[in-house]
Amino acid sequence: QTSPAMHVRGLQRPAGQCHAPHQRRRTATPCSTAHRLQQHAPAMRSMVCFSAAVQPSTGITLGESLKLVEQLKQVAASVPSLATSRVEPRRFPGDSGERVGWVSSVNVAAGGVVATISEDVAITRIDAEQHTVVGSVAAESSELVALTLWLCAERHIGAASTSSAFLATLPAATFTPLLWEESEITQLLAGSPIQKEASSRRAAIIQQWQDLQDRVFSQDPAKFPPSAFGQEAFLAAFSVILAHSVYLPSASCFALLPVASQLDRTGSEAGCLLEYDPDLKSVVITTPRALRVGVEVFLYDPRTNGELLLALGQVPDTNPANHLLWPANLMQSDRYYMMKSEILESLGLSPTELFPVFADKFPNQLLAYLRLARVSDPALFAKVSFDTDVELSQMNEYEILQLLMGDCRERLQEYTDSYEEDIKIAQGRTLTPKERLGVKLRISEKKIIYATMDAVRTRLAPIRGIPTKAGGMTDPNSDLKEIFDALESIPAAPVKLVNGFLRWARGEDDPDWGKKPPTKPKAPRPW
């Protein structure tokens, strides 16, 4: 996942990148099992970097967890390179029931190797292309689809599959919204930024299956039985590949791997890193921090909760990397549009940007952008800084904070239920897995919005008034404040009215906003 703020002077590197800032990239030397892979990756590559398997977020039963632990131990014991691994499977409590993860079996120093997995046991596109049933179809498909076809074929073979022991440790499917009905996506993800993305990706993978069905599956139902290659079976297998496959940057390939498939996730940079080592011809899992015996081992995964839900079918209880992308842009009606565009260009920014907003830190880069976008005095342009938190003027600061507050309220109105209502829903004991995931995601997103609103209020508090003849203080922005206060006092303002007001406040409906009589011809539009 990329962001326009990634390589800009004075901007923090966003949490959506695939590599930790301290991770050292190796020379891209393809592994022997991946050297024939296509150079391009599918559109979903950005959402599967360092991905690992996920068990149903509602948990599994005691019997299932005990069985899974034994299966994982047997699989690990069957891989010679894992004989020196420093991890072992262990049961943990889940949202409802249990889950199985991996813990450190010995003390591991910072930078130490947690596990080494030989490339011989990696299942890649090469295996799919060489498969007797789906080989020719896999060769014409993207990596993830090729692996999905391989999984469908191996599941159909059953116990006769040479990978049956490993496949037994994988779930039948995940709870990704890609498997939900469209009505469930609309209802459970209402207001979430990923709602449209979920519908779009679901439609794309269904279209992918339909294309294969028309061209291949329907032409030879004996070779591709509906029970193994039908829409439901194909989508279920795709969800498992999406959640369990790991992308190895230096090898430029996706792979299914034992052990790594059960590592849970963390957005903290203290999480382990996973990469292919061409010298060892193995995938190596290392830890950037010291691990003590019995501590659960996590993979570093800096994606948002929404992306994790789409890719893995889970929403973590805590995720330091969780954030919302906040749009900001210059208005073309601004008479200083070209000057501001040049300033942004010098910083590596464009007239339209998206900034990551977290629950535990205020978006100072977003503030700097908004200050420049709303300032009407060119003499203040020189004060604009993306390195330090510098106000341009009290009026400018007041305006952008109020507009930011309005954006927060506008976002909250897109959700069907309030934050308090979602908290009550989450406490219910009869929630289905999908309902629980949906409410957990909505709550995590609303926490970011409310935290931003609290930070805005804190910044507004020190903005004092000016003395009057009566000896009191009056707010120099009282007129503007009155309007926003009146808006905030409306419990459930009609969305159309609110949106219309906010558009007016931003100047979007006023082509002459901030203008003076032109002194030279207007610059042509860029399109």
KARA-V301499 format. One record per backbone hydrogen bond with DSSP energy under -1.0 kcal/mol. NH is the residue of the N-H (numbers start at 1). CO is the residue of the C=O. If there is no record, write none. Layout:
# KARA-V301499
NH	CO
NH	CO
This chain:
# KARA-V301499
6	3
11	8
23	20
29	27
34	31
37	34
45	42
47	44
48	45
51	48
59	56
60	98
65	61
66	62
67	63
68	64
69	65
70	66
71	67
72	68
73	69
74	70
75	71
76	72
77	73
78	74
79	76
82	79
83	80
85	82
86	114
88	103
90	101
92	99
94	97
95	57
98	60
99	92
101	90
103	88
104	295
105	86
108	291
111	287
112	109
114	285
115	285
117	283
119	281
121	118
122	119
123	256
128	124
129	125
130	126
131	128
135	131
138	134
139	135
140	137
141	138
146	142
147	143
148	144
149	145
150	146
151	147
152	148
153	149
154	150
155	151
156	152
157	153
158	154
161	158
164	161
167	163
168	164
169	166
170	167
179	176
180	177
185	181
186	182
187	183
188	184
189	185
192	189
195	192
198	194
199	195
200	196
201	197
202	198
203	199
204	200
205	201
206	202
207	203
208	204
209	205
210	206
211	207
212	208
213	209
214	210
215	211
216	212
217	212
218	213
224	220
228	225
229	225
230	226
234	230
235	231
236	232
237	233
238	234
239	235
240	236
241	237
242	238
243	239
244	240
245	241
246	255
248	253
252	248
253	248
255	246
256	123
260	258
262	259
263	260
266	299
271	268
272	298
273	286
275	284
277	282
281	277
282	277
283	117
284	275
285	115
286	273
287	112
291	108
294	104
295	292
297	102
299	264
300	272
301	266
308	304
309	305
310	306
311	307
312	308
313	309
322	319
324	357
326	355
328	353
330	351
334	331
337	334
340	336
341	337
342	338
343	339
344	340
345	341
346	342
348	345
349	344
353	328
355	326
357	324
364	362
367	363
368	364
369	365
370	366
371	367
372	368
373	369
374	370
375	371
380	377
381	378
383	380
384	381
390	388
397	393
398	394
399	395
400	396
401	397
402	398
403	399
404	400
405	401
406	402
407	403
408	404
409	405
410	406
411	407
412	408
413	409
414	411
415	412
422	418
423	419
424	420
425	421
426	422
428	425
436	432
437	433
438	434
439	435
440	436
441	437
442	438
443	439
444	440
445	441
446	442
447	443
449	445
450	446
451	447
452	448
453	449
454	450
455	451
456	452
457	453
458	454
459	455
460	456
461	457
463	460
464	462
466	474
468	472
471	468
474	466
478	475
481	477
482	478
483	479
484	480
485	481
486	482
487	483
488	484
489	485
490	487
498	494
499	495
500	496
501	497
502	498
503	499
504	500
505	501
506	502
508	503
510	507
513	510
515	512
